[in-house]
């Protein structure tokens, strides 16, 4: 997993990554992360957020919400707990 990308999302930063760099990260392109695979695409994506502050704010907010929901320590812990309960059964009954 690309921890630096997740850290950027969690910090509310607009992340521009290649498709390969974003593999395995549950972020929606153009909504929570920007994808650019060539130098020209990086320029276009960077210009798009510099020129459109509202777009930048919306992507930043959506990225942080996604990171908080999926990658926060408490969210991950809850997922592990559910996984273990399925494997060994819920013994708290």
N, C-alpha and C positions, 0 to 999 in steps of 0.2 A: 504494500500500500504506500502511496505517496504522501508521507506525513507532512511535508512542507506545503503541499497543496491544501490539505485539510486544515492545517494551521492558518493558512491565508484565508480560507473560507470562514473559519471560526472567528477570525479577527475582523470579519466584515470587509475584507479587501476584495476587489474585483481581481480574479485570477484569470490570466490568459495562459493556456497550456496547449501543448500539442495533443492530438488524439491519443497517442501512445502514453504521454505523461498522465493523462486523465483516466486511463483504463482502470477499472475497478472502483472508481469513485462515483458514488450515486448522486451526481450533480447533473442537472438538465442543461445542455448547451443552450446558450443565448438567454437563459433565465437565471442560472446560478453559477455558471462558469462560461468563459469564452474560449473557443477553440480556434487555433491558428496553426497550420502545418507548414507554412512557408514564410519567409521574411516579409513578403508583401501582405500576407494575411495578418501577420502580427501588427504591421503598420495600420492596416484598415481597422482592426479591432481596437487598437490603442486610440486611434483618432476618433472612433465612434464613441468611446466613453469620455474622451476629453471634450468633444464637441456637444455631448448630450449629458449634462449633469444629472438629469432626472433618470435617464437610463442607468447611469453609473450607480446612483443611489438605490434604484430598484434591484439591480443585480447584487449589489453589496448586501442589502437587507435579506434578499432571498437566500443568498449563499450562507449567511450567518444562521438563519433559521434552519436550513437544511443540516448544517454542521452540528448545531446544537441538538437537533432532533436525532440524528443518526450516530454522531461520533463523540458526543459528550460522554464523559466517564460514567455518569449515572445511567445514561441510555444504553451504553454498551454493557454495563453490569446487569441491567434488567434483561437484556437480550440473552446474556449468558445464563442467567437464572432460569428463564423460560426454557432454554435449550436443555439445561440439566434436568429440569423437572420433567420434560418429555422423555428423556432417556431413563431416568431412575424412578420416575413416578412421583407424584406429589404426596409426600409423607406428612404434610402438615394438616391433614384432615382429622 
